[in-house]
């Protein structure tokens, strides 16, 4: 569920847990606060992980150009 949400709305997913929690509430019908927070936490971790992957690729490209 969280992966589908990320793929669909990756431009809106941020590294901010609170904003991701609002995003989950907006696009999914989650009746449990615990489930909503788990999904938002996953989105937050995934956004941070994706950002680190992009940053490390950019560094590798810069090193390769030298």
mmCIF file of the N, C-alpha and C atoms, coordinates in Angstrom:
data_MODEL
# 
_entry.id   MODEL 
# 
loop_
_atom_site.group_PDB 
_atom_site.id 
_atom_site.type_symbol 
_atom_site.label_atom_id 
_atom_site.label_alt_id 
_atom_site.label_comp_id 
_atom_site.label_asym_id 
_atom_site.label_entity_id 
_atom_site.label_seq_id 
_atom_site.pdbx_PDB_ins_code 
_atom_site.Cartn_x 
_atom_site.Cartn_y 
_atom_site.Cartn_z 
_atom_site.occupancy 
_atom_site.B_iso_or_equiv 
_atom_site.pdbx_formal_charge 
_atom_site.auth_seq_id 
_atom_site.auth_comp_id 
_atom_site.auth_asym_id 
_atom_site.auth_atom_id 
_atom_site.pdbx_PDB_model_num 
ATOM 1   N N  . UNK A 1 1  ? 0.822  -1.178 0.000   1.00 0.00 ? 1  UNK A N  1 
ATOM 2   C CA . UNK A 1 1  ? 0.000  0.000  0.000   1.00 0.00 ? 1  UNK A CA 1 
ATOM 3   C C  . UNK A 1 1  ? 0.879  1.261  0.000   1.00 0.00 ? 1  UNK A C  1 
ATOM 4   N N  . UNK A 1 2  ? 1.882  1.290  0.854   1.00 0.00 ? 2  UNK A N  1 
ATOM 5   C CA . UNK A 1 2  ? 2.754  2.463  0.944   1.00 0.00 ? 2  UNK A CA 1 
ATOM 6   C C  . UNK A 1 2  ? 3.591  2.623  -0.317  1.00 0.00 ? 2  UNK A C  1 
ATOM 7   N N  . UNK A 1 3  ? 4.027  1.506  -0.876  1.00 0.00 ? 3  UNK A N  1 
ATOM 8   C CA . UNK A 1 3  ? 4.836  1.571  -2.097  1.00 0.00 ? 3  UNK A CA 1 
ATOM 9   C C  . UNK A 1 3  ? 4.021  2.132  -3.258  1.00 0.00 ? 3  UNK A C  1 
ATOM 10  N N  . UNK A 1 4  ? 2.757  1.716  -3.355  1.00 0.00 ? 4  UNK A N  1 
ATOM 11  C CA . UNK A 1 4  ? 1.879  2.232  -4.408  1.00 0.00 ? 4  UNK A CA 1 
ATOM 12  C C  . UNK A 1 4  ? 1.658  3.731  -4.223  1.00 0.00 ? 4  UNK A C  1 
ATOM 13  N N  . UNK A 1 5  ? 1.455  4.139  -2.994  1.00 0.00 ? 5  UNK A N  1 
ATOM 14  C CA . UNK A 1 5  ? 1.259  5.556  -2.695  1.00 0.00 ? 5  UNK A CA 1 
ATOM 15  C C  . UNK A 1 5  ? 2.508  6.349  -3.057  1.00 0.00 ? 5  UNK A C  1 
ATOM 16  N N  . UNK A 1 6  ? 3.671  5.805  -2.762  1.00 0.00 ? 6  UNK A N  1 
ATOM 17  C CA . UNK A 1 6  ? 4.924  6.485  -3.096  1.00 0.00 ? 6  UNK A CA 1 
ATOM 18  C C  . UNK A 1 6  ? 5.072  6.629  -4.605  1.00 0.00 ? 6  UNK A C  1 
ATOM 19  N N  . UNK A 1 7  ? 4.819  5.562  -5.341  1.00 0.00 ? 7  UNK A N  1 
ATOM 20  C CA . UNK A 1 7  ? 4.963  5.613  -6.799  1.00 0.00 ? 7  UNK A CA 1 
ATOM 21  C C  . UNK A 1 7  ? 3.995  6.615  -7.418  1.00 0.00 ? 7  UNK A C  1 
ATOM 22  N N  . UNK A 1 8  ? 2.787  6.679  -6.898  1.00 0.00 ? 8  UNK A N  1 
ATOM 23  C CA . UNK A 1 8  ? 1.766  7.571  -7.452  1.00 0.00 ? 8  UNK A CA 1 
ATOM 24  C C  . UNK A 1 8  ? 2.030  9.038  -7.117  1.00 0.00 ? 8  UNK A C  1 
ATOM 25  N N  . UNK A 1 9  ? 2.474  9.301  -5.896  1.00 0.00 ? 9  UNK A N  1 
ATOM 26  C CA . UNK A 1 9  ? 2.592  10.676 -5.411  1.00 0.00 ? 9  UNK A CA 1 
ATOM 27  C C  . UNK A 1 9  ? 4.008  10.999 -4.944  1.00 0.00 ? 9  UNK A C  1 
ATOM 28  N N  . UNK A 1 10 ? 5.019  10.473 -5.611  1.00 0.00 ? 10 UNK A N  1 
ATOM 29  C CA . UNK A 1 10 ? 6.395  10.661 -5.133  1.00 0.00 ? 10 UNK A CA 1 
ATOM 30  C C  . UNK A 1 10 ? 6.828  12.118 -5.100  1.00 0.00 ? 10 UNK A C  1 
ATOM 31  N N  . UNK A 1 11 ? 6.180  12.976 -5.887  1.00 0.00 ? 11 UNK A N  1 
ATOM 32  C CA . UNK A 1 11 ? 6.510  14.402 -5.850  1.00 0.00 ? 11 UNK A CA 1 
ATOM 33  C C  . UNK A 1 11 ? 6.037  15.058 -4.556  1.00 0.00 ? 11 UNK A C  1 
ATOM 34  N N  . UNK A 1 12 ? 5.025  14.471 -3.916  1.00 0.00 ? 12 UNK A N  1 
ATOM 35  C CA . UNK A 1 12 ? 4.470  15.043 -2.691  1.00 0.00 ? 12 UNK A CA 1 
ATOM 36  C C  . UNK A 1 12 ? 5.069  14.434 -1.425  1.00 0.00 ? 12 UNK A C  1 
ATOM 37  N N  . UNK A 1 13 ? 5.685  13.271 -1.541  1.00 0.00 ? 13 UNK A N  1 
ATOM 38  C CA . UNK A 1 13 ? 6.276  12.606 -0.374  1.00 0.00 ? 13 UNK A CA 1 
ATOM 39  C C  . UNK A 1 13 ? 7.547  13.351 0.019   1.00 0.00 ? 13 UNK A C  1 
ATOM 40  N N  . UNK A 1 14 ? 7.682  13.635 1.311   1.00 0.00 ? 14 UNK A N  1 
ATOM 41  C CA . UNK A 1 14 ? 8.843  14.375 1.800   1.00 0.00 ? 14 UNK A CA 1 
ATOM 42  C C  . UNK A 1 14 ? 9.542  13.588 2.903   1.00 0.00 ? 14 UNK A C  1 
ATOM 43  N N  . UNK A 1 15 ? 10.571 14.175 3.458   1.00 0.00 ? 15 UNK A N  1 
ATOM 44  C CA . UNK A 1 15 ? 11.274 13.577 4.593   1.00 0.00 ? 15 UNK A CA 1 
ATOM 45  C C  . UNK A 1 15 ? 10.634 13.995 5.914   1.00 0.00 ? 15 UNK A C  1 
ATOM 46  N N  . UNK A 1 16 ? 9.526  14.713 5.852   1.00 0.00 ? 16 UNK A N  1 
ATOM 47  C CA . UNK A 1 16 ? 8.819  15.196 7.036   1.00 0.00 ? 16 UNK A CA 1 
ATOM 48  C C  . UNK A 1 16 ? 7.669  14.236 7.366   1.00 0.00 ? 16 UNK A C  1 
ATOM 49  N N  . UNK A 1 17 ? 7.740  13.594 8.535   1.00 0.00 ? 17 UNK A N  1 
ATOM 50  C CA . UNK A 1 17 ? 6.733  12.619 8.938   1.00 0.00 ? 17 UNK A CA 1 
ATOM 51  C C  . UNK A 1 17 ? 5.334  13.234 8.990   1.00 0.00 ? 17 UNK A C  1 
ATOM 52  N N  . UNK A 1 18 ? 5.201  14.431 9.541   1.00 0.00 ? 18 UNK A N  1 
ATOM 53  C CA . UNK A 1 18 ? 3.892  15.078 9.675   1.00 0.00 ? 18 UNK A CA 1 
ATOM 54  C C  . UNK A 1 18 ? 3.228  15.326 8.332   1.00 0.00 ? 18 UNK A C  1 
ATOM 55  N N  . UNK A 1 19 ? 4.009  15.777 7.361   1.00 0.00 ? 19 UNK A N  1 
ATOM 56  C CA . UNK A 1 19 ? 3.455  16.018 6.025   1.00 0.00 ? 19 UNK A CA 1 
ATOM 57  C C  . UNK A 1 19 ? 3.051  14.708 5.360   1.00 0.00 ? 19 UNK A C  1 
ATOM 58  N N  . UNK A 1 20 ? 3.841  13.668 5.571   1.00 0.00 ? 20 UNK A N  1 
ATOM 59  C CA . UNK A 1 20 ? 3.499  12.368 4.999   1.00 0.00 ? 20 UNK A CA 1 
ATOM 60  C C  . UNK A 1 20 ? 2.247  11.788 5.653   1.00 0.00 ? 20 UNK A C  1 
ATOM 61  N N  . UNK A 1 21 ? 2.061  12.077 6.938   1.00 0.00 ? 21 UNK A N  1 
ATOM 62  C CA . UNK A 1 21 ? 0.866  11.628 7.646   1.00 0.00 ? 21 UNK A CA 1 
ATOM 63  C C  . UNK A 1 21 ? -0.377 12.283 7.036   1.00 0.00 ? 21 UNK A C  1 
ATOM 64  N N  . UNK A 1 22 ? -0.287 13.571 6.721   1.00 0.00 ? 22 UNK A N  1 
ATOM 65  C CA . UNK A 1 22 ? -1.392 14.272 6.066   1.00 0.00 ? 22 UNK A CA 1 
ATOM 66  C C  . UNK A 1 22 ? -1.649 13.693 4.677   1.00 0.00 ? 22 UNK A C  1 
ATOM 67  N N  . UNK A 1 23 ? -0.587 13.371 3.969   1.00 0.00 ? 23 UNK A N  1 
ATOM 68  C CA . UNK A 1 23 ? -0.698 12.786 2.636   1.00 0.00 ? 23 UNK A CA 1 
ATOM 69  C C  . UNK A 1 23 ? -1.443 11.450 2.696   1.00 0.00 ? 23 UNK A C  1 
ATOM 70  N N  . UNK A 1 24 ? -1.099 10.617 3.655   1.00 0.00 ? 24 UNK A N  1 
ATOM 71  C CA . UNK A 1 24 ? -1.766 9.322  3.818   1.00 0.00 ? 24 UNK A CA 1 
ATOM 72  C C  . UNK A 1 24 ? -3.243 9.536  4.110   1.00 0.00 ? 24 UNK A C  1 
ATOM 73  N N  . UNK A 1 25 ? -3.559 10.472 4.980   1.00 0.00 ? 25 UNK A N  1 
ATOM 74  C CA . UNK A 1 25 ? -4.956 10.748 5.313   1.00 0.00 ? 25 UNK A CA 1 
ATOM 75  C C  . UNK A 1 25 ? -5.731 11.259 4.111   1.00 0.00 ? 25 UNK A C  1 
ATOM 76  N N  . UNK A 1 26 ? -5.077 12.022 3.262   1.00 0.00 ? 26 UNK A N  1 
ATOM 77  C CA . UNK A 1 26 ? -5.726 12.604 2.092   1.00 0.00 ? 26 UNK A CA 1 
ATOM 78  C C  . UNK A 1 26 ? -6.044 11.558 1.021   1.00 0.00 ? 26 UNK A C  1 
ATOM 79  N N  . UNK A 1 27 ? -5.134 10.629 0.788   1.00 0.00 ? 27 UNK A N  1 
ATOM 80  C CA . UNK A 1 27 ? -5.277 9.716  -0.342  1.00 0.00 ? 27 UNK A CA 1 
ATOM 81  C C  . UNK A 1 27 ? -5.747 8.305  0.012   1.00 0.00 ? 27 UNK A C  1 
ATOM 82  N N  . UNK A 1 28 ? -5.701 7.933  1.274   1.00 0.00 ? 28 UNK A N  1 
ATOM 83  C CA . UNK A 1 28 ? -6.131 6.595  1.681   1.00 0.00 ? 28 UNK A CA 1 
ATOM 84  C C  . UNK A 1 28 ? -7.194 6.694  2.762   1.00 0.00 ? 28 UNK A C  1 
ATOM 85  N N  . UNK A 1 29 ? -8.085 5.716  2.785   1.00 0.00 ? 29 UNK A N  1 
ATOM 86  C CA . UNK A 1 29 ? -9.071 5.632  3.853   1.00 0.00 ? 29 UNK A CA 1 
ATOM 87  C C  . UNK A 1 29 ? -8.513 4.712  4.930   1.00 0.00 ? 29 UNK A C  1 
ATOM 88  N N  . UNK A 1 30 ? -7.795 5.298  5.853   1.00 0.00 ? 30 UNK A N  1 
ATOM 89  C CA . UNK A 1 30 ? -7.197 4.536  6.945   1.00 0.00 ? 30 UNK A CA 1 
ATOM 90  C C  . UNK A 1 30 ? -7.936 4.923  8.214   1.00 0.00 ? 30 UNK A C  1 
ATOM 91  N N  . UNK A 1 31 ? -8.556 3.935  8.845   1.00 0.00 ? 31 UNK A N  1 
ATOM 92  C CA . UNK A 1 31 ? -9.352 4.216  10.032  1.00 0.00 ? 31 UNK A CA 1 
ATOM 93  C C  . UNK A 1 31 ? -8.545 4.098  11.320  1.00 0.00 ? 31 UNK A C  1 
ATOM 94  N N  . UNK A 1 32 ? -7.405 3.476  11.236  1.00 0.00 ? 32 UNK A N  1 
ATOM 95  C CA . UNK A 1 32 ? -6.573 3.275  12.414  1.00 0.00 ? 32 UNK A CA 1 
ATOM 96  C C  . UNK A 1 32 ? -5.405 4.260  12.408  1.00 0.00 ? 32 UNK A C  1 
ATOM 97  N N  . UNK A 1 33 ? -5.249 4.963  13.508  1.00 0.00 ? 33 UNK A N  1 
ATOM 98  C CA . UNK A 1 33 ? -4.140 5.909  13.649  1.00 0.00 ? 33 UNK A CA 1 
ATOM 99  C C  . UNK A 1 33 ? -2.798 5.180  13.567  1.00 0.00 ? 33 UNK A C  1 
ATOM 100 N N  . UNK A 1 34 ? -2.741 3.996  14.136  1.00 0.00 ? 34 UNK A N  1 
ATOM 101 C CA . UNK A 1 34 ? -1.510 3.209  14.133  1.00 0.00 ? 34 UNK A CA 1 
ATOM 102 C C  . UNK A 1 34 ? -1.099 2.835  12.709  1.00 0.00 ? 34 UNK A C  1 
ATOM 103 N N  . UNK A 1 35 ? -2.053 2.411  11.894  1.00 0.00 ? 35 UNK A N  1 
ATOM 104 C CA . UNK A 1 35 ? -1.757 2.030  10.509  1.00 0.00 ? 35 UNK A CA 1 
ATOM 105 C C  . UNK A 1 35 ? -1.343 3.257  9.707   1.00 0.00 ? 35 UNK A C  1 
ATOM 106 N N  . UNK A 1 36 ? -2.050 4.369  9.902   1.00 0.00 ? 36 UNK A N  1 
ATOM 107 C CA . UNK A 1 36 ? -1.703 5.608  9.197   1.00 0.00 ? 36 UNK A CA 1 
ATOM 108 C C  . UNK A 1 36 ? -0.272 6.029  9.521   1.00 0.00 ? 36 UNK A C  1 
ATOM 109 N N  . UNK A 1 37 ? 0.090  5.960  10.793  1.00 0.00 ? 37 UNK A N  1 
ATOM 110 C CA . UNK A 1 37 ? 1.434  6.350  11.207  1.00 0.00 ? 37 UNK A CA 1 
ATOM 111 C C  . UNK A 1 37 ? 2.496  5.392  10.670  1.00 0.00 ? 37 UNK A C  1 
ATOM 112 N N  . UNK A 1 38 ? 2.174  4.116  10.597  1.00 0.00 ? 38 UNK A N  1 
ATOM 113 C CA . UNK A 1 38 ? 3.129  3.145  10.033  1.00 0.00 ? 38 UNK A CA 1 
ATOM 114 C C  . UNK A 1 38 ? 3.391  3.440  8.564   1.00 0.00 ? 38 UNK A C  1 
ATOM 115 N N  . UNK A 1 39 ? 2.325  3.708  7.819   1.00 0.00 ? 39 UNK A N  1 
ATOM 116 C CA . UNK A 1 39 ? 2.478  4.010  6.392   1.00 0.00 ? 39 UNK A CA 1 
ATOM 117 C C  . UNK A 1 39 ? 3.265  5.299  6.219   1.00 0.00 ? 39 UNK A C  1 
ATOM 118 N N  . UNK A 1 40 ? 2.936  6.320  7.008   1.00 0.00 ? 40 UNK A N  1 
ATOM 119 C CA . UNK A 1 40 ? 3.652  7.598  6.927   1.00 0.00 ? 40 UNK A CA 1 
ATOM 120 C C  . UNK A 1 40 ? 5.124  7.415  7.295   1.00 0.00 ? 40 UNK A C  1 
ATOM 121 N N  . UNK A 1 41 ? 5.407  6.590  8.285   1.00 0.00 ? 41 UNK A N  1 
ATOM 122 C CA . UNK A 1 41 ? 6.788  6.314  8.674   1.00 0.00 ? 41 UNK A CA 1 
ATOM 123 C C  . UNK A 1 41 ? 7.554  5.612  7.569   1.00 0.00 ? 41 UNK A C  1 
ATOM 124 N N  . UNK A 1 42 ? 6.900  4.672  6.913   1.00 0.00 ? 42 UNK A N  1 
ATOM 125 C CA . UNK A 1 42 ? 7.541  3.979  5.796   1.00 0.00 ? 42 UNK A CA 1 
ATOM 126 C C  . UNK A 1 42 ? 7.855  4.968  4.680   1.00 0.00 ? 42 UNK A C  1 
ATOM 127 N N  . UNK A 1 43 ? 6.889  5.836  4.355   1.00 0.00 ? 43 UNK A N  1 
ATOM 128 C CA . UNK A 1 43 ? 7.107  6.834  3.300   1.00 0.00 ? 43 UNK A CA 1 
ATOM 129 C C  . UNK A 1 43 ? 8.276  7.747  3.654   1.00 0.00 ? 43 UNK A C  1 
ATOM 130 N N  . UNK A 1 44 ? 8.360  8.147  4.907   1.00 0.00 ? 44 UNK A N  1 
ATOM 131 C CA . UNK A 1 44 ? 9.437  9.028  5.353   1.00 0.00 ? 44 UNK A CA 1 
ATOM 132 C C  . UNK A 1 44 ? 10.794 8.338  5.218   1.00 0.00 ? 44 UNK A C  1 
ATOM 133 N N  . UNK A 1 45 ? 10.885 7.102  5.685   1.00 0.00 ? 45 UNK A N  1 
ATOM 134 C CA . UNK A 1 45 ? 12.143 6.352  5.561   1.00 0.00 ? 45 UNK A CA 1 
ATOM 135 C C  . UNK A 1 45 ? 12.509 6.133  4.100   1.00 0.00 ? 45 UNK A C  1 
ATOM 136 N N  . UNK A 1 46 ? 11.525 5.806  3.279   1.00 0.00 ? 46 UNK A N  1 
ATOM 137 C CA . UNK A 1 46 ? 11.786 5.550  1.864   1.00 0.00 ? 46 UNK A CA 1 
ATOM 138 C C  . UNK A 1 46 ? 12.254 6.821  1.160   1.00 0.00 ? 46 UNK A C  1 
ATOM 139 N N  . UNK A 1 47 ? 11.659 7.975  1.513   1.00 0.00 ? 47 UNK A N  1 
ATOM 140 C CA . UNK A 1 47 ? 12.070 9.246  0.909   1.00 0.00 ? 47 UNK A CA 1 
ATOM 141 C C  . UNK A 1 47 ? 13.516 9.568  1.279   1.00 0.00 ? 47 UNK A C  1 
ATOM 142 N N  . UNK A 1 48 ? 13.887 9.345  2.532   1.00 0.00 ? 48 UNK A N  1 
ATOM 143 C CA . UNK A 1 48 ? 15.266 9.599  2.969   1.00 0.00 ? 48 UNK A CA 1 
ATOM 144 C C  . UNK A 1 48 ? 16.234 8.655  2.267   1.00 0.00 ? 48 UNK A C  1 
ATOM 145 N N  . UNK A 1 49 ? 15.842 7.392  2.154   1.00 0.00 ? 49 UNK A N  1 
ATOM 146 C CA . UNK A 1 49 ? 16.686 6.395  1.495   1.00 0.00 ? 49 UNK A CA 1 
ATOM 147 C C  . UNK A 1 49 ? 16.875 6.746  0.020   1.00 0.00 ? 49 UNK A C  1 
ATOM 148 N N  . UNK A 1 50 ? 15.820 7.159  -0.643  1.00 0.00 ? 50 UNK A N  1 
ATOM 149 C CA . UNK A 1 50 ? 15.899 7.530  -2.056  1.00 0.00 ? 50 UNK A CA 1 
ATOM 150 C C  . UNK A 1 50 ? 16.794 8.743  -2.254  1.00 0.00 ? 50 UNK A C  1 
ATOM 151 N N  . UNK A 1 51 ? 16.697 9.704  -1.351  1.00 0.00 ? 51 UNK A N  1 
ATOM 152 C CA . UNK A 1 51 ? 17.521 10.905 -1.453  1.00 0.00 ? 51 UNK A CA 1 
ATOM 153 C C  . UNK A 1 51 ? 18.999 10.558 -1.294  1.00 0.00 ? 51 UNK A C  1 
ATOM 154 N N  . UNK A 1 52 ? 19.306 9.676  -0.338  1.00 0.00 ? 52 UNK A N  1 
ATOM 155 C CA . UNK A 1 52 ? 20.700 9.254  -0.141  1.00 0.00 ? 52 UNK A CA 1 
ATOM 156 C C  . UNK A 1 52 ? 21.227 8.528  -1.368  1.00 0.00 ? 52 UNK A C  1 
ATOM 157 N N  . UNK A 1 53 ? 20.399 7.714  -2.000  1.00 0.00 ? 53 UNK A N  1 
ATOM 158 C CA . UNK A 1 53 ? 20.823 6.968  -3.189  1.00 0.00 ? 53 UNK A CA 1 
ATOM 159 C C  . UNK A 1 53 ? 21.139 7.922  -4.331  1.00 0.00 ? 53 UNK A C  1 
ATOM 160 N N  . UNK A 1 54 ? 20.307 8.942  -4.517  1.00 0.00 ? 54 UNK A N  1 
ATOM 161 C CA . UNK A 1 54 ? 20.532 9.926  -5.577  1.00 0.00 ? 54 UNK A CA 1 
ATOM 162 C C  . UNK A 1 54 ? 21.803 10.710 -5.288  1.00 0.00 ? 54 UNK A C  1 
ATOM 163 N N  . UNK A 1 55 ? 22.001 11.122 -4.043  1.00 0.00 ? 55 UNK A N  1 
ATOM 164 C CA . UNK A 1 55 ? 23.181 11.889 -3.661  1.00 0.00 ? 55 UNK A CA 1 
ATOM 165 C C  . UNK A 1 55 ? 24.454 11.077 -3.883  1.00 0.00 ? 55 UNK A C  1 
ATOM 166 N N  . UNK A 1 56 ? 24.444 9.810  -3.512  1.00 0.00 ? 56 UNK A N  1 
ATOM 167 C CA . UNK A 1 56 ? 25.651 8.995  -3.685  1.00 0.00 ? 56 UNK A CA 1 
ATOM 168 C C  . UNK A 1 56 ? 25.946 8.757  -5.162  1.00 0.00 ? 56 UNK A C  1 
ATOM 169 N N  . UNK A 1 57 ? 24.906 8.631  -5.995  1.00 0.00 ? 57 UNK A N  1 
ATOM 170 C CA . UNK A 1 57 ? 25.128 8.487  -7.435  1.00 0.00 ? 57 UNK A CA 1 
ATOM 171 C C  . UNK A 1 57 ? 25.745 9.744  -8.015  1.00 0.00 ? 57 UNK A C  1 
ATOM 172 N N  . UNK A 1 58 ? 25.280 10.909 -7.559  1.00 0.00 ? 58 UNK A N  1 
ATOM 173 C CA . UNK A 1 58 ? 25.829 12.175 -8.046  1.00 0.00 ? 58 UNK A CA 1 
ATOM 174 C C  . UNK A 1 58 ? 27.306 12.289 -7.679  1.00 0.00 ? 58 UNK A C  1 
ATOM 175 N N  . UNK A 1 59 ? 27.667 11.887 -6.475  1.00 0.00 ? 59 UNK A N  1 
ATOM 176 C CA . UNK A 1 59 ? 29.063 11.937 -6.033  1.00 0.00 ? 59 UNK A CA 1 
ATOM 177 C C  . UNK A 1 59 ? 29.904 10.992 -6.886  1.00 0.00 ? 59 UNK A C  1 
ATOM 178 N N  . UNK A 1 60 ? 29.402 9.798  -7.147  1.00 0.00 ? 60 UNK A N  1 
ATOM 179 C CA . UNK A 1 60 ? 30.133 8.841  -7.981  1.00 0.00 ? 60 UNK A CA 1 
ATOM 180 C C  . UNK A 1 60 ? 30.350 9.388  -9.387  1.00 0.00 ? 60 UNK A C  1 
ATOM 181 N N  . UNK A 1 61 ? 29.333 10.067 -9.932  1.00 0.00 ? 61 UNK A N  1 
ATOM 182 C CA . UNK A 1 61 ? 29.460 10.645 -11.270 1.00 0.00 ? 61 UNK A CA 1 
ATOM 183 C C  . UNK A 1 61 ? 30.512 11.752 -11.283 1.00 0.00 ? 61 UNK A C  1 
ATOM 184 N N  . UNK A 1 62 ? 30.533 12.585 -10.233 1.00 0.00 ? 62 UNK A N  1 
ATOM 185 C CA . UNK A 1 62 ? 31.518 13.661 -10.153 1.00 0.00 ? 62 UNK A CA 1 
ATOM 186 C C  . UNK A 1 62 ? 32.929 13.091 -10.064 1.00 0.00 ? 62 UNK A C  1 
ATOM 187 N N  . UNK A 1 63 ? 33.111 12.052 -9.289  1.00 0.00 ? 63 UNK A N  1 
ATOM 188 C CA . UNK A 1 63 ? 34.420 11.426 -9.143  1.00 0.00 ? 63 UNK A CA 1 
ATOM 189 C C  . UNK A 1 63 ? 34.837 10.799 -10.472 1.00 0.00 ? 63 UNK A C  1 
ATOM 190 N N  . UNK A 1 64 ? 33.902 10.207 -11.177 1.00 0.00 ? 64 UNK A N  1 
ATOM 191 C CA . UNK A 1 64 ? 34.196 9.579  -12.458 1.00 0.00 ? 64 UNK A CA 1 
ATOM 192 C C  . UNK A 1 64 ? 34.583 10.573 -13.533 1.00 0.00 ? 64 UNK A C  1 
ATOM 193 N N  . UNK A 1 65 ? 34.091 11.799 -13.440 1.00 0.00 ? 65 UNK A N  1 
ATOM 194 C CA . UNK A 1 65 ? 34.393 12.834 -14.430 1.00 0.00 ? 65 UNK A CA 1 
ATOM 195 C C  . UNK A 1 65 ? 35.802 13.384 -14.264 1.00 0.00 ? 65 UNK A C  1 
ATOM 196 N N  . UNK A 1 66 ? 36.355 13.284 -13.068 1.00 0.00 ? 66 UNK A N  1 
ATOM 197 C CA . UNK A 1 66 ? 37.683 13.858 -12.792 1.00 0.00 ? 66 UNK A CA 1 
ATOM 198 C C  . UNK A 1 66 ? 38.788 13.052 -13.347 1.00 0.00 ? 66 UNK A C  1 
# 
